[in-house]
Amino acid sequence: MERVEAIVGGLAVVAVIFGGFIAIRTVSRLFRAMVWFAETVALFGFALVLGYLAYRIFLGSSDDPRYTS
């Protein structure tokens, strides 16, 4: 009986360690994907701002109400 309990205990330790590594890998990949997505959204927003500024400088009209065209 002691041998069976030792085997079950050993298997439980293996399952916890192996499951822990899988959980850590899964969480780290989730965080990496979240950071990648946030970086992509931020870069897109930055490109939009630069594009808008380029449009306003080269092709747009003034927002100044004193300026009449």
N, C-alpha and C positions, 0 to 999 in steps of 0.2 A: 504494500500500500504506500509506503514511503517513496518507493521508486516511481510510482504513478504520479504522486503529488509533485515530486521533483521534476518529472518530465512535463507535466502540465504547467508548473511554475516557469520552467525554462522556456517553453513555447510561448507563454504569456509575455515574458521579457523580450523574446525575439519579435513578437507581434507589436509590442509597444515601441521598440526601437525602430523597426522597419516602418511602421505606421507613422512614427514621428518624423522620419526622414522624408517620407512621401508628403506628409502634411506641410513640412517646411518648404519643400520644393514647390508644392502647389501654391502656397501663400506667396512665396517669392516671385513666382511667375505671374500671379495675379497682380502684385504690386508693380512689376515691370510693365505689364500691359497697361495698367492705369497711368503710370508715368508716361509711357509712350503716347497714349491717347491725349493726355493733358498737354504734352509737348507739341503734338500735332495741332491741336486746337489753338494753342498760343501762337504757334508759327503762322497759322492761317490768319488769325486776327492781326498779327503784325504785318503780314503781307497786305491785308485789306486796308489797314491804316496807311501804309506806304503808297498803295495804289490810289487811295482817295486823295492823299496829299499831292501825288503826281498829277492826277486829274485836275485838282483845283489850281495847281501852279501852271500847268501847260494848256489846259483846255477850258477850265471852269471860269465862272464869273465871280466877282467879288461879293462877299456877304455884307459889305459895308453899306448901310442904308443911304449914306451921303453920296454914294457913287451911283449915278444913273447912266445907263447905256442906251 
